[in-house]
Amino acid sequence: MSEPNPAARLAEPPAREPELPPPDRPGRRAHRADLLAVVAAAVLVAAAAAVGSYYNRPHSGVVIFVSSPPLFADWLPHVGPGSVFAVLIAVAVVLHGPALAVRLPWRRALAAGYLASLAWIFSLSMVDGWSRGFAGRLTIPQEYLHEVPGITDIPRMLREFSSRILDFQPDSWTTHVSGHPPGATLVFVWLDRLGLHGGAWAATAVVLVGSLVAVALPATVALLGRPDAARAVLPFAVLTPGAVWIGVSADGLFAGTTATGLALLALSAKGFSVGRRYAVPAGLAAGVLLGFGIFLSYGLVLLGLLALAVAVLGRQWRAAALAVAAALAVVGIFAWAGFWWLDGYHLVVERYYQGVALVRPYSYWVWADLAAVVVALGPAVVAAVRRGFAGGGRGLLSDPVLLLGAAALLTIVFADVSGLSKAETERIWLPFGMWLLPMTALLPRPGRRWWLAAQAVTALAVNHLLLTGW
């Protein structure tokens, strides 16, 4: 029997294509749940805005001292020199950021992320203009730079620091200096002693250090065993709405400093696990930065939860021991110089209730603070957190994405219920909230650009519709 003609076979109609499988119903359900979580978060923000606006009416009987609740800002639609650049940077990161984060060698990806973050933060600052948005932010009477010219003797300043915390005395520190340990003020004094005088240099330092968040977060995730997740997180760490407050508030500097400390702790753990020489200096440096962190802001002691999470994931307790020893050495140096942290903390709580915190209602801010944080973190983080805990915590102790996120949530909960941060949490809680960004790695790959775009739109809307405080 002869073989069939090959030409005839080619002329035959193609075989019927197999039917496509039905749509991924679990994936569609998860997507709908993400959107519902974002809608719920938007309702929370809207409720905080509505209730706060009602309280702002004359004769309401309640005083919240915030004109555009839940954010510490004034309603002022505007554009500025940074507007076009901010939009262009956002478009570039949305379109090319995820692909570059995957394709570039890791060190180059981190360098590109840092530069992109720097450009994003600076362009958002410049939406408000050079003086109002950047150079003048840290020079107002309530800020650190107001006290810098009067500090001519650093040892004496440290010895007398606690005695000047309480208000209603002739030599009381200004608002931000009194509300923080002396480390925050020392940073700006040291800049001044180096010849970097004035608000422009101070703002530059804040932005340079604050941009390290975009490197430290993904680097920590990668060092703790999830390099794939780290690459997914990198564009989200760049295009965070929190950049609005990193540029320029000292809390951005606090976030960058402590995030770098946590990344160094993860690096030390990695070094011990593979027998590298850098393990010891990295562990000591981590402890110095984290120890100094609690002298930048009293609330940053809560970052001990995140440090514990890094230690658990790194499984190298030698790194943790080195960090603790170095952190205690920092505490000892400040005590030897004349400032005892606990004394300062108790006095600052008393000072806190000498001001507007006495009349700001806890019943409102205990939930409105969370609404402010939602704005600073953006809708992508809301959806990512929902996904992170939808599985009931499976793999919590082994997955850095989940454990770092859980630790960050705990710090926010503790800070919230304490009642020591009524309003302004969009900036005050930046060092905590930024550690929820690694959970964006849980968002499905096909939709990540849309979530990135949502982050950018949130930041641009806040910066162009409101004039943010501090």
C-alpha positions as CSV (number, residue, x, y, z in Angstrom):
1,M,0.0,0.0,0.0
2,S,1.5,3.3,-1.1
3,E,2.3,6.2,1.3
4,P,-0.2,9.1,1.2
5,N,0.9,12.1,-0.8
6,P,2.6,14.6,1.6
7,A,1.2,17.5,-0.4
8,A,-2.3,16.2,0.2
9,R,-1.6,16.0,3.9
10,L,-0.5,19.6,3.9
11,A,-3.7,20.5,2.1
12,E,-5.9,18.9,4.8
13,P,-7.6,21.3,7.1
14,P,-5.9,21.7,10.4
15,A,-7.0,19.6,13.3
16,R,-9.5,21.3,15.6
17,E,-7.8,23.2,18.4
18,P,-8.4,21.9,21.8
19,E,-10.9,23.9,23.8
20,L,-9.3,26.3,26.3
21,P,-9.7,25.4,30.0
22,P,-12.3,27.4,31.9
23,P,-11.1,30.6,33.5
24,D,-9.1,30.4,36.6
25,R,-12.0,30.8,39.1
26,P,-9.8,30.8,42.2
27,G,-7.7,33.5,40.6
28,R,-10.7,35.6,39.7
29,R,-12.1,35.2,43.2
30,A,-8.8,36.4,44.7
31,H,-8.8,39.4,42.4
32,R,-12.3,40.3,43.4
33,A,-11.3,39.9,47.1
34,D,-8.3,42.2,46.4
35,L,-10.6,44.9,45.0
36,L,-13.0,44.5,47.9
37,A,-10.2,45.0,50.3
38,V,-9.1,48.2,48.5
39,V,-12.8,49.4,48.5
40,A,-13.0,48.8,52.2
41,A,-9.8,50.7,52.8
42,A,-11.1,53.6,50.7
43,V,-14.3,53.6,52.8
44,L,-12.1,53.8,55.9
45,V,-10.3,56.8,54.5
46,A,-13.6,58.4,53.4
47,A,-15.1,57.9,56.8
48,A,-12.1,59.4,58.5
49,A,-12.3,62.4,56.2
50,A,-16.1,62.8,56.7
51,V,-16.0,62.5,60.5
52,G,-12.9,64.7,60.7
53,S,-14.5,67.3,58.6
54,Y,-17.6,67.3,60.8
55,Y,-15.4,67.8,63.8
56,N,-13.8,70.7,62.1
57,R,-17.1,72.5,61.9
58,P,-17.6,75.3,64.4
59,H,-19.4,74.3,67.7
60,S,-18.8,70.6,67.1
61,G,-17.4,70.3,70.5
62,V,-14.4,68.2,69.3
63,V,-11.0,69.5,68.3
64,I,-8.7,67.4,66.0
65,F,-6.2,70.1,64.9
66,V,-6.0,68.7,61.3
67,S,-7.5,70.7,58.5
68,S,-7.7,67.9,55.9
69,P,-8.3,64.7,57.9
70,P,-7.1,62.1,58.2
71,L,-3.9,63.6,56.8
72,F,-1.9,66.5,58.4
73,A,-2.3,68.7,55.3
74,D,-4.1,71.6,53.8
75,W,-6.5,71.4,50.8
76,L,-4.6,73.2,48.0
77,P,-4.8,71.9,44.5
78,H,-1.6,72.9,42.7
79,V,1.1,72.0,40.3
80,G,4.8,72.8,40.4
81,P,8.2,72.4,38.9
82,G,8.3,68.7,39.8
83,S,4.9,67.8,38.4
84,V,6.0,66.8,34.9
85,F,9.0,64.9,36.1
86,A,7.0,63.1,38.7
87,V,4.5,61.9,36.1
88,L,7.3,60.8,33.7
89,I,9.2,58.9,36.4
90,A,6.0,57.2,37.4
91,V,5.2,56.2,33.8
92,A,8.8,54.9,33.3
93,V,8.7,52.8,36.5
94,V,5.2,51.4,35.7
95,L,6.2,50.4,32.2
96,H,9.7,49.2,32.6
97,G,10.4,48.8,36.3
98,P,9.1,45.2,36.7
99,A,11.0,43.9,33.7
100,L,14.3,45.7,34.6
101,A,14.0,44.4,38.2
102,V,14.0,40.8,36.8
103,R,16.5,41.3,34.0
104,L,19.3,43.4,35.5
105,P,22.0,41.8,37.6
106,W,21.0,42.2,41.2
107,R,23.5,44.8,42.3
108,R,22.6,46.9,39.2
109,A,18.9,46.5,39.9
110,L,19.4,47.8,43.5
111,A,21.4,50.7,42.2
112,A,18.8,51.5,39.6
113,G,16.1,51.3,42.3
114,Y,17.9,53.7,44.5
115,L,18.4,56.3,41.8
116,A,14.7,55.9,40.7
117,S,13.6,56.3,44.3
118,L,15.8,59.4,44.7
119,A,14.3,60.9,41.5
120,W,10.7,60.1,42.6
121,I,11.0,61.5,46.1
122,F,12.7,64.7,44.9
123,S,10.3,65.3,42.0
124,L,7.3,64.9,44.4
125,S,9.0,67.4,46.8
126,M,9.4,69.9,43.9
127,V,5.7,69.7,43.2
128,D,5.5,72.2,46.1
129,G,8.4,74.2,44.8
130,W,12.0,74.6,45.9
131,S,11.5,76.6,49.1
132,R,8.1,75.3,50.2
133,G,8.6,71.7,49.2
134,F,12.3,71.2,49.8
135,A,14.7,73.7,51.2
136,G,12.3,75.4,53.7
137,R,10.6,72.3,55.1
138,L,13.0,71.7,58.0
139,T,13.5,75.4,58.8
140,I,10.2,76.3,60.4
141,P,10.1,77.2,64.1
142,Q,8.9,73.8,65.2
143,E,11.7,71.9,63.4
144,Y,15.2,70.7,64.4
145,L,17.1,73.4,62.5
146,H,15.5,76.1,64.6
147,E,17.6,74.9,67.6
148,V,20.8,74.1,65.7
149,P,22.4,77.6,66.0
150,G,22.0,77.6,69.8
151,I,23.7,74.3,70.3
152,T,27.4,75.2,70.7
153,D,28.4,72.5,73.2
154,I,27.2,69.0,72.3
155,P,28.2,67.3,75.6
156,R,26.3,70.1,77.5
157,M,23.3,69.7,75.2
158,L,23.1,66.0,76.0
159,R,23.5,66.5,79.7
160,E,20.7,69.1,79.8
161,F,18.5,67.6,77.1
162,S,15.9,66.0,79.4
163,S,15.6,69.1,81.6
164,R,14.3,71.1,78.5
165,I,11.7,68.6,77.2
166,L,8.7,69.8,79.2
167,D,6.9,72.8,77.8
168,F,6.1,76.2,79.5
169,Q,9.6,77.0,80.6
170,P,11.9,79.6,79.2
171,D,14.4,77.2,77.5
172,S,11.9,74.4,76.4
173,W,13.0,72.7,73.2
174,T,10.9,73.4,70.1
175,T,8.2,70.9,69.2
176,H,10.1,68.3,67.2
177,V,13.3,68.5,69.3
178,S,11.4,68.0,72.5
179,G,9.3,65.1,71.0
180,H,12.3,63.0,70.0
181,P,15.5,61.8,71.7
182,P,18.7,63.8,71.1
183,G,19.9,61.7,68.2
184,A,17.6,63.3,65.8
185,T,18.8,66.8,66.6
186,L,22.4,65.6,66.6
187,V,22.2,64.5,63.0
188,F,21.4,68.1,62.0
189,V,24.0,69.5,64.3
190,W,26.6,67.3,62.8
191,L,25.6,68.4,59.3
192,D,26.0,72.0,60.4
193,R,29.4,71.3,61.9
194,L,30.5,69.7,58.6
195,G,29.7,73.0,56.9
196,L,26.4,71.8,55.4
197,H,24.3,74.6,56.8
198,G,20.7,75.3,56.2
199,G,17.5,73.7,55.1
200,A,18.7,72.6,51.6
201,W,21.5,70.5,52.9
202,A,19.3,69.1,55.7
203,A,16.6,68.2,53.2
204,T,19.2,66.6,50.8
205,A,20.5,64.4,53.7
206,V,17.0,63.3,54.5
207,V,16.2,62.4,50.9
208,L,19.5,60.6,50.3
209,V,19.1,58.5,53.4
210,G,15.3,58.0,53.0
211,S,15.9,56.6,49.5
212,L,17.8,53.7,51.0
213,V,14.4,52.2,51.9
214,A,14.1,51.2,48.2
215,V,17.3,49.2,48.5
216,A,17.1,47.9,52.1
217,L,13.7,46.3,51.8
218,P,14.3,44.1,48.7
219,A,17.8,43.4,49.8
220,T,16.6,42.1,53.2
221,V,14.0,39.9,51.4
222,A,16.7,38.5,49.1
223,L,19.2,37.9,51.9
224,L,16.6,36.0,53.8
225,G,16.0,33.5,51.0
226,R,13.5,35.0,48.6
227,P,15.4,36.6,45.7
228,D,12.4,36.2,43.4
229,A,10.2,38.1,45.8
230,A,12.9,40.7,46.2
231,R,12.9,41.5,42.5
232,A,9.1,41.7,42.5
233,V,9.1,44.1,45.5
234,L,11.8,46.5,44.1
235,P,9.5,48.6,41.8
236,F,6.9,48.9,44.6
237,A,9.6,50.0,47.0
238,V,10.5,52.8,44.6
239,L,7.0,54.0,43.7
240,T,5.5,54.1,47.2
241,P,3.1,56.9,48.1
242,G,5.1,57.2,51.3
243,A,7.7,59.0,49.2
244,V,5.5,62.1,49.6
245,W,6.6,62.3,53.3
246,I,10.1,60.9,52.9
247,G,10.7,64.1,51.0
248,V,11.0,66.0,53.2
249,S,10.4,65.0,56.8
250,A,12.9,63.7,59.3
251,D,10.8,60.5,59.6
252,G,12.1,59.6,56.1
253,L,15.6,59.8,57.4
254,F,14.5,57.6,60.4
255,A,13.0,55.0,58.0
256,G,16.1,54.9,55.8
257,T,18.5,54.5,58.8
258,T,16.6,51.7,60.5
259,A,15.8,49.9,57.3
260,T,19.5,49.8,56.5
261,G,20.1,48.5,59.9
262,L,17.7,45.6,59.4
263,A,19.2,44.8,56.0
264,L,22.7,44.7,57.6
265,L,21.3,42.3,60.2
266,A,20.1,40.0,57.4
267,L,23.5,40.4,55.7
268,S,25.3,39.4,58.9
269,A,23.0,36.3,59.3
270,K,23.8,35.4,55.7
271,G,27.5,35.9,56.2
272,F,27.5,33.6,59.2
273,S,25.6,30.9,57.4
274,V,28.2,30.8,54.5
275,G,31.3,31.6,56.6
276,R,32.1,35.1,55.2
277,R,34.3,37.6,57.0
278,Y,31.8,40.4,56.6
279,A,29.4,38.7,59.0
280,V,30.9,40.3,62.2
281,P,31.2,43.9,60.9
282,A,27.8,43.7,59.3
283,G,26.2,42.6,62.6
284,L,28.0,45.3,64.6
285,A,26.9,47.9,62.0
286,A,23.3,46.7,62.2
287,G,23.3,47.1,66.0
288,V,24.8,50.6,65.8
289,L,22.2,51.8,63.3
290,L,19.3,50.1,65.1
291,G,20.6,51.3,68.5
292,F,20.9,54.8,67.2
293,G,17.4,54.5,65.7
294,I,15.8,54.5,69.2
295,F,17.6,57.8,69.8
296,L,16.0,59.2,66.6
297,S,12.5,58.5,67.8
298,Y,11.2,56.9,70.9
299,G,8.6,54.8,69.0
300,L,11.3,53.1,67.0
301,V,12.0,50.8,69.9
302,L,9.1,48.8,68.4
303,L,11.3,47.9,65.5
304,G,12.7,45.3,67.8
305,L,9.8,43.2,66.5
306,L,11.2,43.4,63.0
307,A,14.7,42.8,64.2
308,L,13.4,39.6,65.9
309,A,11.7,38.6,62.7
310,V,14.9,39.0,60.8
311,A,16.8,37.0,63.4
312,V,14.2,34.2,63.3
313,L,14.4,34.0,59.5
314,G,18.2,34.3,59.4
315,R,18.6,31.5,61.9
316,Q,22.0,32.8,62.9
317,W,21.8,34.0,66.5
318,R,25.4,35.1,66.5
319,A,24.4,37.9,64.2
320,A,21.6,38.9,66.6
321,A,23.9,38.8,69.6
322,L,26.4,41.1,67.9
323,A,23.6,43.5,67.0
324,V,22.3,43.5,70.5
325,A,25.7,44.1,71.9
326,A,26.4,47.0,69.6
327,A,22.9,48.5,70.2
328,L,23.5,48.4,74.0
329,A,26.9,50.1,73.4
330,V,25.0,53.0,71.7
331,V,22.7,53.2,74.7
332,G,25.6,53.2,77.1
333,I,27.4,56.0,75.2
334,F,24.3,58.2,75.4
335,A,23.9,57.3,79.1
336,W,27.6,58.1,79.8
337,A,27.1,61.5,77.9
338,G,24.2,62.3,80.2
339,F,21.0,61.2,78.5
340,W,19.1,58.2,79.8
341,W,16.5,57.0,77.3
342,L,13.9,56.0,79.8
343,D,14.0,59.4,81.5
344,G,13.5,61.1,78.1
345,Y,10.6,58.8,77.3
346,H,8.7,59.5,80.4
347,L,9.2,63.2,80.1
348,V,8.1,63.2,76.4
349,V,4.9,61.5,77.3
350,E,4.2,64.3,79.8
351,R,5.1,66.9,77.1
352,Y,2.9,65.1,74.7
353,Y,-0.2,65.8,76.9
354,Q,0.9,69.4,77.4
355,G,0.0,70.0,73.8
356,V,-2.8,69.2,71.3
357,A,-2.8,65.5,72.2
358,L,-4.6,66.4,75.3
359,V,-7.7,67.4,73.3
360,R,-7.3,65.3,70.2
361,P,-9.9,62.5,70.8
362,Y,-8.5,59.0,71.0
363,S,-11.8,57.6,70.0
364,Y,-11.4,59.2,66.6
365,W,-7.6,58.9,66.0
366,V,-7.4,55.3,67.0
367,W,-9.0,54.4,63.7
368,A,-8.3,57.5,61.7
369,D,-4.6,57.0,62.2
370,L,-5.0,53.7,60.3
371,A,-6.7,55.5,57.5
372,A,-3.7,57.9,57.2
373,V,-1.4,54.9,57.0
374,V,-3.5,53.4,54.2
375,V,-3.0,56.5,52.1
376,A,0.8,56.5,52.7
377,L,1.1,52.8,51.8
378,G,-1.3,52.8,48.8
379,P,-3.9,50.3,47.4
380,A,-1.3,47.7,46.3
381,V,-0.2,47.2,49.9
382,V,-3.8,46.8,51.0
383,A,-4.4,44.1,48.4
384,A,-1.1,42.4,49.2
385,V,-1.8,42.3,53.0
386,R,-5.1,40.7,52.2
387,R,-3.4,38.0,50.2
388,G,-0.7,37.5,52.8
389,F,-3.2,36.6,55.5
390,A,-5.8,34.9,53.4
391,G,-3.9,31.6,53.7
392,G,-4.3,31.6,57.5
393,G,-0.6,32.2,58.2
394,R,0.8,29.1,56.5
395,G,4.5,29.3,56.2
396,L,4.6,32.4,58.4
397,L,7.8,31.6,60.3
398,S,9.8,30.6,57.1
399,D,8.7,33.2,54.5
400,P,10.3,36.6,54.9
401,V,7.5,38.2,52.9
402,L,4.9,37.0,55.5
403,L,6.9,37.3,58.7
404,L,8.2,40.8,58.0
405,G,4.7,41.9,57.1
406,A,3.2,40.4,60.2
407,A,5.9,42.1,62.4
408,A,5.2,45.4,60.6
409,L,1.5,45.1,61.3
410,L,2.2,44.4,65.0
411,T,4.3,47.5,65.3
412,I,1.5,49.6,63.8
413,V,-1.1,48.0,66.1
414,F,1.0,48.7,69.2
415,A,1.8,52.2,68.2
416,D,-1.9,52.8,67.4
417,V,-3.4,51.5,70.7
418,S,-0.7,53.4,72.7
419,G,-2.5,56.7,71.8
420,L,0.9,58.4,71.5
421,S,0.5,59.2,67.8
422,K,-2.8,61.0,67.3
423,A,-2.6,62.2,63.7
424,E,0.4,62.6,61.4
425,T,1.0,58.9,61.3
426,E,1.4,59.0,57.5
427,R,4.9,60.2,58.3
428,I,5.5,59.1,61.9
429,W,4.8,55.4,61.1
430,L,6.9,55.3,57.9
431,P,9.7,53.2,59.5
432,F,7.0,50.6,60.3
433,G,4.7,50.8,57.4
434,M,7.4,50.5,54.7
435,W,8.0,46.9,55.9
436,L,4.6,45.9,54.6
437,L,5.8,46.6,51.0
438,P,7.6,43.2,50.7
439,M,4.1,41.7,50.7
440,T,3.5,43.2,47.2
441,A,5.5,40.2,45.9
442,L,2.3,38.2,46.6
443,L,0.3,40.2,43.9
444,P,-0.1,38.2,40.7
445,R,2.4,39.0,38.0
446,P,0.0,39.9,35.2
447,G,-1.6,42.7,37.3
448,R,1.5,44.2,38.9
449,R,1.8,47.1,36.5
450,W,-1.8,48.1,37.3
451,W,-1.1,48.0,41.0
452,L,2.1,50.0,40.5
453,A,0.1,52.6,38.5
454,A,-2.4,52.7,41.4
455,Q,0.5,53.5,43.8
456,A,1.7,56.3,41.5
457,V,-1.7,57.8,41.1
458,T,-2.2,57.8,44.9
459,A,1.1,59.7,45.5
460,L,0.5,62.1,42.7
461,A,-3.1,62.9,43.8
462,V,-2.0,63.5,47.4
463,N,0.9,65.7,46.4
464,H,-1.1,67.8,43.9
465,L,-4.3,68.2,45.9
466,L,-2.9,68.7,49.3
467,L,-0.1,70.7,50.8
468,T,1.3,68.2,53.3
469,G,2.7,69.3,56.7
470,W,6.1,69.0,58.2
